[in-house]
Amino acid sequence: MRRAREARVGWGAGRACVAGLAKRGPATRRVALLAVLSLGGCSFIGVKGPGALPDPPPPADSIHCTTSDVLPTIDALAGAGALAAATAGIFAEETGSHGAFDHWELYAVTPLVAVAVAYFVSSSHGTREVERCAVAKDPTLPPVQ
């Protein structure tokens, strides 16, 4: 009965995945943990855009949004770091002794590239919201495309 419920709810697949990770080495578990923890970029959470403004725009002092581009910059640097780590791992695998990094592409490069893409998307989103905020506070600036 319990197995039928797990299959219906989907817990069986989750347990199988966790059990499969537990059988792997500690390096694989660390890479999986880092990939899961790194998927959220700061700009998705920490950057607030101006939102929809009414037709006669309110005064700049009453518009509350993020004007600093620090978080999008951090996201871009984290994405670049993930790509650099993936590239360094590929070079280490190709130039090092055989067997030192078995299946590096499978266990590290793919998750690192996915993390880098997530960071770059987050950075792009944050930069766009900061630019929209600047335009909302200063209508003389050209609109954001």
CNS distance restraints for C-alpha pairs under 8 A (distance, minus, plus):
assign (resid   1 and name CA) (resid   5 and name CA) 6.38 0.50 0.50
assign (resid   2 and name CA) (resid   6 and name CA) 6.16 0.50 0.50
assign (resid   3 and name CA) (resid   7 and name CA) 6.09 0.50 0.50
assign (resid   3 and name CA) (resid  12 and name CA) 7.47 0.50 0.50
assign (resid   4 and name CA) (resid   8 and name CA) 6.16 0.50 0.50
assign (resid   5 and name CA) (resid   9 and name CA) 6.10 0.50 0.50
assign (resid   6 and name CA) (resid  10 and name CA) 5.60 0.50 0.50
assign (resid   6 and name CA) (resid  11 and name CA) 4.86 0.50 0.50
assign (resid   6 and name CA) (resid  12 and name CA) 5.18 0.50 0.50
assign (resid   7 and name CA) (resid  11 and name CA) 6.41 0.50 0.50
assign (resid   7 and name CA) (resid  12 and name CA) 5.58 0.50 0.50
assign (resid   7 and name CA) (resid  13 and name CA) 7.57 0.50 0.50
assign (resid  10 and name CA) (resid  14 and name CA) 6.85 0.50 0.50
assign (resid  11 and name CA) (resid  15 and name CA) 6.12 0.50 0.50
assign (resid  12 and name CA) (resid  16 and name CA) 6.09 0.50 0.50
assign (resid  13 and name CA) (resid  17 and name CA) 6.16 0.50 0.50
assign (resid  14 and name CA) (resid  18 and name CA) 6.25 0.50 0.50
assign (resid  15 and name CA) (resid  19 and name CA) 5.94 0.50 0.50
assign (resid  16 and name CA) (resid  20 and name CA) 5.99 0.50 0.50
assign (resid  17 and name CA) (resid  21 and name CA) 6.26 0.50 0.50
assign (resid  18 and name CA) (resid  22 and name CA) 6.13 0.50 0.50
assign (resid  19 and name CA) (resid  23 and name CA) 6.45 0.50 0.50
assign (resid  20 and name CA) (resid  24 and name CA) 6.77 0.50 0.50
assign (resid  21 and name CA) (resid  28 and name CA) 7.50 0.50 0.50
assign (resid  21 and name CA) (resid  29 and name CA) 6.38 0.50 0.50
assign (resid  22 and name CA) (resid  29 and name CA) 7.46 0.50 0.50
assign (resid  24 and name CA) (resid  28 and name CA) 6.24 0.50 0.50
assign (resid  24 and name CA) (resid  29 and name CA) 7.07 0.50 0.50
assign (resid  25 and name CA) (resid  29 and name CA) 6.68 0.50 0.50
assign (resid  26 and name CA) (resid  30 and name CA) 6.15 0.50 0.50
assign (resid  27 and name CA) (resid  31 and name CA) 6.22 0.50 0.50
assign (resid  28 and name CA) (resid  32 and name CA) 6.15 0.50 0.50
assign (resid  28 and name CA) (resid 107 and name CA) 6.43 0.50 0.50
assign (resid  29 and name CA) (resid  33 and name CA) 6.04 0.50 0.50
assign (resid  30 and name CA) (resid  34 and name CA) 6.05 0.50 0.50
assign (resid  31 and name CA) (resid  35 and name CA) 6.06 0.50 0.50
assign (resid  31 and name CA) (resid 107 and name CA) 7.18 0.50 0.50
assign (resid  31 and name CA) (resid 108 and name CA) 6.37 0.50 0.50
assign (resid  31 and name CA) (resid 111 and name CA) 7.68 0.50 0.50
assign (resid  32 and name CA) (resid  36 and name CA) 6.25 0.50 0.50
assign (resid  32 and name CA) (resid 111 and name CA) 7.67 0.50 0.50
assign (resid  33 and name CA) (resid  37 and name CA) 6.10 0.50 0.50
assign (resid  34 and name CA) (resid  38 and name CA) 5.82 0.50 0.50
assign (resid  35 and name CA) (resid  39 and name CA) 6.23 0.50 0.50
assign (resid  35 and name CA) (resid 111 and name CA) 5.91 0.50 0.50
assign (resid  35 and name CA) (resid 112 and name CA) 6.94 0.50 0.50
assign (resid  35 and name CA) (resid 115 and name CA) 6.33 0.50 0.50
assign (resid  38 and name CA) (resid 115 and name CA) 6.28 0.50 0.50
assign (resid  39 and name CA) (resid 115 and name CA) 5.51 0.50 0.50
assign (resid  39 and name CA) (resid 118 and name CA) 6.00 0.50 0.50
assign (resid  39 and name CA) (resid 119 and name CA) 7.26 0.50 0.50
assign (resid  40 and name CA) (resid  44 and name CA) 7.46 0.50 0.50
assign (resid  40 and name CA) (resid 118 and name CA) 7.16 0.50 0.50
assign (resid  40 and name CA) (resid 119 and name CA) 7.41 0.50 0.50
assign (resid  40 and name CA) (resid 122 and name CA) 7.96 0.50 0.50
assign (resid  41 and name CA) (resid  45 and name CA) 7.39 0.50 0.50
assign (resid  41 and name CA) (resid  75 and name CA) 6.11 0.50 0.50
assign (resid  41 and name CA) (resid 118 and name CA) 6.96 0.50 0.50
assign (resid  41 and name CA) (resid 119 and name CA) 5.42 0.50 0.50
assign (resid  41 and name CA) (resid 122 and name CA) 5.43 0.50 0.50
assign (resid  41 and name CA) (resid 123 and name CA) 7.54 0.50 0.50
assign (resid  42 and name CA) (resid  46 and name CA) 5.63 0.50 0.50
assign (resid  42 and name CA) (resid  47 and name CA) 7.73 0.50 0.50
assign (resid  42 and name CA) (resid  71 and name CA) 5.95 0.50 0.50
assign (resid  42 and name CA) (resid  72 and name CA) 7.33 0.50 0.50
assign (resid  42 and name CA) (resid  74 and name CA) 7.78 0.50 0.50
assign (resid  42 and name CA) (resid  75 and name CA) 6.53 0.50 0.50
assign (resid  42 and name CA) (resid 122 and name CA) 7.20 0.50 0.50
assign (resid  43 and name CA) (resid  47 and name CA) 5.11 0.50 0.50
assign (resid  43 and name CA) (resid  71 and name CA) 5.58 0.50 0.50
assign (resid  43 and name CA) (resid  72 and name CA) 5.59 0.50 0.50
assign (resid  43 and name CA) (resid  75 and name CA) 7.08 0.50 0.50
assign (resid  43 and name CA) (resid 122 and name CA) 5.44 0.50 0.50
assign (resid  43 and name CA) (resid 123 and name CA) 6.08 0.50 0.50
assign (resid  43 and name CA) (resid 125 and name CA) 6.91 0.50 0.50
assign (resid  43 and name CA) (resid 126 and name CA) 4.80 0.50 0.50
assign (resid  44 and name CA) (resid 122 and name CA) 5.81 0.50 0.50
assign (resid  44 and name CA) (resid 125 and name CA) 7.12 0.50 0.50
assign (resid  44 and name CA) (resid 126 and name CA) 6.71 0.50 0.50
assign (resid  46 and name CA) (resid  71 and name CA) 7.17 0.50 0.50
assign (resid  47 and name CA) (resid  65 and name CA) 7.66 0.50 0.50
assign (resid  47 and name CA) (resid  66 and name CA) 5.66 0.50 0.50
assign (resid  47 and name CA) (resid  71 and name CA) 7.33 0.50 0.50
assign (resid  47 and name CA) (resid 126 and name CA) 5.83 0.50 0.50
assign (resid  47 and name CA) (resid 129 and name CA) 7.05 0.50 0.50
assign (resid  47 and name CA) (resid 130 and name CA) 7.39 0.50 0.50
assign (resid  48 and name CA) (resid  65 and name CA) 5.11 0.50 0.50
assign (resid  48 and name CA) (resid  66 and name CA) 5.27 0.50 0.50
assign (resid  48 and name CA) (resid 129 and name CA) 6.80 0.50 0.50
assign (resid  48 and name CA) (resid 130 and name CA) 7.79 0.50 0.50
assign (resid  49 and name CA) (resid  65 and name CA) 5.20 0.50 0.50
assign (resid  49 and name CA) (resid  66 and name CA) 6.38 0.50 0.50
assign (resid  49 and name CA) (resid 129 and name CA) 4.71 0.50 0.50
assign (resid  49 and name CA) (resid 130 and name CA) 6.51 0.50 0.50
assign (resid  49 and name CA) (resid 132 and name CA) 6.69 0.50 0.50
assign (resid  49 and name CA) (resid 133 and name CA) 5.84 0.50 0.50
assign (resid  50 and name CA) (resid  63 and name CA) 6.62 0.50 0.50
assign (resid  50 and name CA) (resid  64 and name CA) 6.56 0.50 0.50
assign (resid  50 and name CA) (resid  65 and name CA) 5.17 0.50 0.50
assign (resid  50 and name CA) (resid  66 and name CA) 7.99 0.50 0.50
assign (resid  50 and name CA) (resid 129 and name CA) 7.47 0.50 0.50
assign (resid  50 and name CA) (resid 132 and name CA) 6.77 0.50 0.50
assign (resid  50 and name CA) (resid 133 and name CA) 5.29 0.50 0.50
assign (resid  50 and name CA) (resid 136 and name CA) 6.84 0.50 0.50
assign (resid  53 and name CA) (resid  57 and name CA) 6.19 0.50 0.50
assign (resid  53 and name CA) (resid  58 and name CA) 7.71 0.50 0.50
assign (resid  54 and name CA) (resid  58 and name CA) 7.49 0.50 0.50
assign (resid  57 and name CA) (resid 136 and name CA) 7.89 0.50 0.50
assign (resid  58 and name CA) (resid  62 and name CA) 6.57 0.50 0.50
assign (resid  58 and name CA) (resid  63 and name CA) 7.15 0.50 0.50
assign (resid  59 and name CA) (resid  63 and name CA) 7.04 0.50 0.50
assign (resid  59 and name CA) (resid 137 and name CA) 7.63 0.50 0.50
assign (resid  60 and name CA) (resid 136 and name CA) 7.33 0.50 0.50
assign (resid  60 and name CA) (resid 137 and name CA) 4.60 0.50 0.50
assign (resid  60 and name CA) (resid 138 and name CA) 7.18 0.50 0.50
assign (resid  61 and name CA) (resid 137 and name CA) 7.81 0.50 0.50
assign (resid  63 and name CA) (resid 136 and name CA) 7.64 0.50 0.50
assign (resid  63 and name CA) (resid 137 and name CA) 6.92 0.50 0.50
assign (resid  65 and name CA) (resid 130 and name CA) 7.79 0.50 0.50
assign (resid  65 and name CA) (resid 133 and name CA) 5.96 0.50 0.50
assign (resid  66 and name CA) (resid 129 and name CA) 7.69 0.50 0.50
assign (resid  66 and name CA) (resid 130 and name CA) 5.87 0.50 0.50
assign (resid  66 and name CA) (resid 133 and name CA) 6.61 0.50 0.50
assign (resid  67 and name CA) (resid 130 and name CA) 5.41 0.50 0.50
assign (resid  67 and name CA) (resid 131 and name CA) 7.86 0.50 0.50
assign (resid  67 and name CA) (resid 133 and name CA) 6.31 0.50 0.50
assign (resid  67 and name CA) (resid 134 and name CA) 6.50 0.50 0.50
assign (resid  68 and name CA) (resid 130 and name CA) 6.83 0.50 0.50
assign (resid  69 and name CA) (resid  73 and name CA) 6.22 0.50 0.50
assign (resid  69 and name CA) (resid 126 and name CA) 7.56 0.50 0.50
assign (resid  69 and name CA) (resid 127 and name CA) 6.55 0.50 0.50
assign (resid  69 and name CA) (resid 130 and name CA) 6.53 0.50 0.50
assign (resid  70 and name CA) (resid  74 and name CA) 6.22 0.50 0.50
assign (resid  71 and name CA) (resid  75 and name CA) 6.24 0.50 0.50
assign (resid  71 and name CA) (resid 123 and name CA) 7.57 0.50 0.50
assign (resid  71 and name CA) (resid 126 and name CA) 7.32 0.50 0.50
assign (resid  72 and name CA) (resid  76 and name CA) 6.20 0.50 0.50
assign (resid  72 and name CA) (resid 122 and name CA) 7.10 0.50 0.50
assign (resid  72 and name CA) (resid 123 and name CA) 4.25 0.50 0.50
assign (resid  72 and name CA) (resid 124 and name CA) 7.11 0.50 0.50
assign (resid  72 and name CA) (resid 125 and name CA) 7.94 0.50 0.50
assign (resid  72 and name CA) (resid 126 and name CA) 5.23 0.50 0.50
assign (resid  72 and name CA) (resid 127 and name CA) 5.80 0.50 0.50
assign (resid  73 and name CA) (resid  77 and name CA) 6.18 0.50 0.50
assign (resid  73 and name CA) (resid 123 and name CA) 6.74 0.50 0.50
assign (resid  74 and name CA) (resid  78 and name CA) 6.08 0.50 0.50
assign (resid  74 and name CA) (resid 123 and name CA) 7.88 0.50 0.50
assign (resid  75 and name CA) (resid  79 and name CA) 6.15 0.50 0.50
assign (resid  75 and name CA) (resid 119 and name CA) 5.16 0.50 0.50
assign (resid  75 and name CA) (resid 120 and name CA) 6.56 0.50 0.50
assign (resid  75 and name CA) (resid 122 and name CA) 6.64 0.50 0.50
assign (resid  75 and name CA) (resid 123 and name CA) 5.17 0.50 0.50
assign (resid  76 and name CA) (resid  80 and name CA) 6.19 0.50 0.50
assign (resid  76 and name CA) (resid 119 and name CA) 6.26 0.50 0.50
assign (resid  76 and name CA) (resid 120 and name CA) 5.60 0.50 0.50
assign (resid  76 and name CA) (resid 123 and name CA) 5.58 0.50 0.50
assign (resid  77 and name CA) (resid  81 and name CA) 6.06 0.50 0.50
assign (resid  78 and name CA) (resid  82 and name CA) 6.20 0.50 0.50
assign (resid  78 and name CA) (resid 116 and name CA) 7.17 0.50 0.50
assign (resid  78 and name CA) (resid 119 and name CA) 6.64 0.50 0.50
assign (resid  79 and name CA) (resid  83 and name CA) 6.33 0.50 0.50
assign (resid  79 and name CA) (resid 115 and name CA) 6.91 0.50 0.50
assign (resid  79 and name CA) (resid 116 and name CA) 3.98 0.50 0.50
assign (resid  79 and name CA) (resid 117 and name CA) 6.80 0.50 0.50
assign (resid  79 and name CA) (resid 118 and name CA) 7.67 0.50 0.50
assign (resid  79 and name CA) (resid 119 and name CA) 5.03 0.50 0.50
assign (resid  79 and name CA) (resid 120 and name CA) 5.83 0.50 0.50
assign (resid  80 and name CA) (resid  84 and name CA) 6.08 0.50 0.50
assign (resid  80 and name CA) (resid 116 and name CA) 6.72 0.50 0.50
assign (resid  81 and name CA) (resid  85 and name CA) 6.10 0.50 0.50
assign (resid  81 and name CA) (resid 116 and name CA) 7.86 0.50 0.50
assign (resid  82 and name CA) (resid  86 and name CA) 6.26 0.50 0.50
assign (resid  82 and name CA) (resid 112 and name CA) 5.44 0.50 0.50
assign (resid  82 and name CA) (resid 113 and name CA) 6.76 0.50 0.50
assign (resid  82 and name CA) (resid 115 and name CA) 6.85 0.50 0.50
assign (resid  82 and name CA) (resid 116 and name CA) 5.44 0.50 0.50
assign (resid  83 and name CA) (resid  87 and name CA) 6.13 0.50 0.50
assign (resid  83 and name CA) (resid 112 and name CA) 6.59 0.50 0.50
assign (resid  83 and name CA) (resid 113 and name CA) 6.08 0.50 0.50
assign (resid  83 and name CA) (resid 116 and name CA) 6.14 0.50 0.50
assign (resid  84 and name CA) (resid  88 and name CA) 6.00 0.50 0.50
assign (resid  85 and name CA) (resid  89 and name CA) 6.08 0.50 0.50
assign (resid  85 and name CA) (resid 112 and name CA) 7.59 0.50 0.50
assign (resid  86 and name CA) (resid  90 and name CA) 6.31 0.50 0.50
assign (resid  86 and name CA) (resid 108 and name CA) 6.95 0.50 0.50
assign (resid  86 and name CA) (resid 109 and name CA) 4.94 0.50 0.50
assign (resid  86 and name CA) (resid 112 and name CA) 6.08 0.50 0.50
assign (resid  86 and name CA) (resid 113 and name CA) 7.12 0.50 0.50
assign (resid  87 and name CA) (resid  91 and name CA) 6.32 0.50 0.50
assign (resid  87 and name CA) (resid 109 and name CA) 7.83 0.50 0.50
assign (resid  88 and name CA) (resid  92 and name CA) 6.06 0.50 0.50
assign (resid  89 and name CA) (resid  93 and name CA) 6.05 0.50 0.50
assign (resid  89 and name CA) (resid 104 and name CA) 7.11 0.50 0.50
assign (resid  89 and name CA) (resid 109 and name CA) 7.60 0.50 0.50
assign (resid  90 and name CA) (resid  94 and name CA) 6.14 0.50 0.50
assign (resid  90 and name CA) (resid 104 and name CA) 7.15 0.50 0.50
assign (resid  90 and name CA) (resid 105 and name CA) 7.35 0.50 0.50
assign (resid  90 and name CA) (resid 109 and name CA) 7.75 0.50 0.50
assign (resid  91 and name CA) (resid  95 and name CA) 5.95 0.50 0.50
assign (resid  91 and name CA) (resid  96 and name CA) 8.00 0.50 0.50
assign (resid  92 and name CA) (resid  96 and name CA) 5.39 0.50 0.50
assign (resid  92 and name CA) (resid 101 and name CA) 7.98 0.50 0.50
assign (resid  93 and name CA) (resid  97 and name CA) 7.60 0.50 0.50
assign (resid  93 and name CA) (resid  98 and name CA) 7.59 0.50 0.50
assign (resid  93 and name CA) (resid 100 and name CA) 7.04 0.50 0.50
assign (resid  93 and name CA) (resid 101 and name CA) 5.64 0.50 0.50
assign (resid  93 and name CA) (resid 102 and name CA) 7.92 0.50 0.50
assign (resid  93 and name CA) (resid 104 and name CA) 7.18 0.50 0.50
assign (resid  96 and name CA) (resid 100 and name CA) 7.06 0.50 0.50
assign (resid 103 and name CA) (resid 107 and name CA) 6.37 0.50 0.50
assign (resid 104 and name CA) (resid 108 and name CA) 5.45 0.50 0.50
assign (resid 104 and name CA) (resid 109 and name CA) 6.38 0.50 0.50
assign (resid 105 and name CA) (resid 109 and name CA) 4.61 0.50 0.50
assign (resid 105 and name CA) (resid 110 and name CA) 6.16 0.50 0.50
assign (resid 106 and name CA) (resid 110 and name CA) 6.05 0.50 0.50
assign (resid 107 and name CA) (resid 111 and name CA) 7.06 0.50 0.50
assign (resid 108 and name CA) (resid 112 and name CA) 5.95 0.50 0.50
assign (resid 109 and name CA) (resid 113 and name CA) 6.03 0.50 0.50
assign (resid 110 and name CA) (resid 114 and name CA) 6.21 0.50 0.50
assign (resid 111 and name CA) (resid 115 and name CA) 6.11 0.50 0.50
assign (resid 112 and name CA) (resid 116 and name CA) 6.11 0.50 0.50
assign (resid 113 and name CA) (resid 117 and name CA) 6.17 0.50 0.50
assign (resid 114 and name CA) (resid 118 and name CA) 6.26 0.50 0.50
assign (resid 115 and name CA) (resid 119 and name CA) 6.20 0.50 0.50
assign (resid 116 and name CA) (resid 120 and name CA) 6.12 0.50 0.50
assign (resid 117 and name CA) (resid 121 and name CA) 6.09 0.50 0.50
assign (resid 118 and name CA) (resid 122 and name CA) 6.13 0.50 0.50
assign (resid 119 and name CA) (resid 123 and name CA) 6.02 0.50 0.50
assign (resid 120 and name CA) (resid 124 and name CA) 6.07 0.50 0.50
assign (resid 121 and name CA) (resid 125 and name CA) 6.18 0.50 0.50
assign (resid 122 and name CA) (resid 126 and name CA) 6.12 0.50 0.50
assign (resid 123 and name CA) (resid 127 and name CA) 6.02 0.50 0.50
assign (resid 124 and name CA) (resid 128 and name CA) 6.14 0.50 0.50
assign (resid 125 and name CA) (resid 129 and name CA) 6.30 0.50 0.50
assign (resid 126 and name CA) (resid 130 and name CA) 6.19 0.50 0.50
assign (resid 127 and name CA) (resid 131 and name CA) 6.17 0.50 0.50
assign (resid 128 and name CA) (resid 132 and name CA) 6.14 0.50 0.50
assign (resid 128 and name CA) (resid 144 and name CA) 7.55 0.50 0.50
assign (resid 129 and name CA) (resid 133 and name CA) 6.12 0.50 0.50
assign (resid 130 and name CA) (resid 134 and name CA) 6.29 0.50 0.50
assign (resid 131 and name CA) (resid 135 and name CA) 6.28 0.50 0.50
assign (resid 131 and name CA) (resid 144 and name CA) 6.69 0.50 0.50
assign (resid 132 and name CA) (resid 136 and name CA) 6.09 0.50 0.50
assign (resid 132 and name CA) (resid 143 and name CA) 7.55 0.50 0.50
assign (resid 132 and name CA) (resid 144 and name CA) 6.10 0.50 0.50
assign (resid 133 and name CA) (resid 137 and name CA) 6.18 0.50 0.50
assign (resid 134 and name CA) (resid 138 and name CA) 6.02 0.50 0.50
assign (resid 134 and name CA) (resid 141 and name CA) 7.85 0.50 0.50
assign (resid 135 and name CA) (resid 139 and name CA) 5.48 0.50 0.50
assign (resid 135 and name CA) (resid 140 and name CA) 7.47 0.50 0.50
assign (resid 135 and name CA) (resid 141 and name CA) 5.54 0.50 0.50
assign (resid 135 and name CA) (resid 142 and name CA) 7.00 0.50 0.50
assign (resid 135 and name CA) (resid 143 and name CA) 6.28 0.50 0.50
assign (resid 135 and name CA) (resid 144 and name CA) 7.42 0.50 0.50
